[in-house]
């Protein structure tokens, strides 16, 4: 549900098909590696030739290095074109991606988030919101989330997290979930922390979906692939069935474009991950380089997509 497989823009994308063949992933969602002006390249050169299924969230606005532009006006100026691209390409685009956090857009973060909310409300689009460092504060962000929106990086160890120092859910988090907001792992290079995840799980807050936020700066560690990310949640005490649900059927419902996706029911797409659970001692590392030793790990034995086995 959260990957980066577009080559343009930041240049952080990885080759989906090649990674899919060794990791069991049949469906990819690029989480905002492109904006409205680069969407045609995403569709033509990433989505259309891919053996795997690829969808995406369009980023709220194209980047600008012009110091003379007013940042708020720059973001607002892209609202209409972003909304129109997303609305006209709902077969591929799931909604709009935005990064919330002072490290991402400084003092403008909350204002940009309000623009994203306005955009999504106007065009009836879901939002995927990255959370990292305050300000804004968690309750301010949660108040702007609606049913069908995705909050990604929910197990980050940063100041814009879901639990406080005492291990209690911050105000607004439970209420957001009750409204239908979806909480996604989105491991990434800096956004998955064992201690933060354990605090959330101890508070009874289990992520709705498990994703990697894989790109070329974390594919060689600490993320590696989807089975490794799944193994970390297994280590934290989630059952294999629970991990599987949050890696398949739950994110498939968020995608919502292919009937039967994420299942092995008769009539469903012939998308199959062949997985195994290995016993032993396995080193797992979070985004802050905290290492643990797990007694089990999930591994991929093969990937079938659209009825064909993918070759690495």
Secondary structure, 3 states (H helix, E strand, C coil): CCECCCCCCCCCCCCHHHHHHHHCCCEEEEECCCCCCCHHHHHHHHHCCCCCEEEEEEECCCCCCCCCCCHHHHHHHCHHHHHHHHHHCCCCEEEEEEEECHHHHHHHHHHHHHHHHHHHHHHCCEEEEEECCCCCCHHHHHHCCCCCCEEECCCCCCCCCCECCCCCECCCHHHHHHHCCEEECCCCCCCCCHHHHHHHHHCCCCCCECCCCECCCCCCCCCCCHHHHHHHHHHCCCCHHHHHHHHCHHHHHHHCCCCCCCCCCCCCCCCEEEEEEEEEEEEEECCCCCEEEEEEEEEEEEEEECCEECCC
